[in-house]
């Protein structure tokens, strides 16, 4: 789909275990978090957050259907701008 839309040059697909992947500091504009992190969403976000550029996005799949991811998201919302990933 990305190729058909002429977006291939803007995307870099990296597949692997979310907990083993290492990215450079502030090197990512958008990080897609798939269902697999589930109940360990907080751990994943804490490790990944430093790699997301200021103004970037951590996009979470299954925030409505995965209980663990949903609970993490609701906790983040309750904290608002004072959110801490500690």
N, C-alpha and C positions, 0 to 999 in steps of 0.2 A: 504494500500500500504506500509506504514512504517513497519508494522509487517512482511509482505512478504519479504521485503528487509533487515530485521534484524536491523531496525533503531529505533524501539520503545523505547529502553532504552535511546536514545539520544534526544527524543522529549518530550515536555510537552505542551499539548494543553490547553489553558486557554481561555474560551469564556466569553464575557461580554461586557458591554458598555465601549468603548474605553476611554471615559472621566472620568469614575468612577474607573477604575482599578488602583491599586497602586502596584508597584513592588519595590523591594529593589534596592538600588543604585548599578549600574554596575553589575546587576545580569543576564542580557540577552545577548546572543551571536547574535541572530537573532530575530528581531521582525517583524512579518508580519502585514502590515497595509492593511486592506481590503477596498473595495470601499466605505464603509459606512461613513468614515470621510469626504469625499468630500470637500466641501468648507471650512471646519474647519481643513484642513490638518496642517496649521501652528500651531494652538492651540494644536493639537494632538502631533505633533513632539516636540514642546516645553516641554510638560508634560512627554513625553516618553523618551526623549533623555538621561536624567540622569540615566536611568535604563539600558542603553546599554553599555556593556563593551567596553573598548578601543579596537579598531580593529573589533568591532561588526558591524552588519548591520541593517538598517531600510529598509525593503523591501516594496515597495509601489505597490499595485495592481492598475490597470487601469490608469497608468500615461499617456497613449495615448488617452483613451476614456473618461476620467472624466476631465472636464475643470478645476475645482477647484484644483484637485491634480496636473494636468499638470502645471498650473500657479505657484503653490508652487515649484514644481520641477525646473522649468525654473528660478525662482528667486534664488533658492539655487545654481544652476549652475552659474548664473551671479556673485554671491558673491565668488565663488570658495572656497579656503581654509580659507578665512576670514569670512566664514558664521557665522552668529549669529542667534540664535534661540530666541532672545529677542522680 
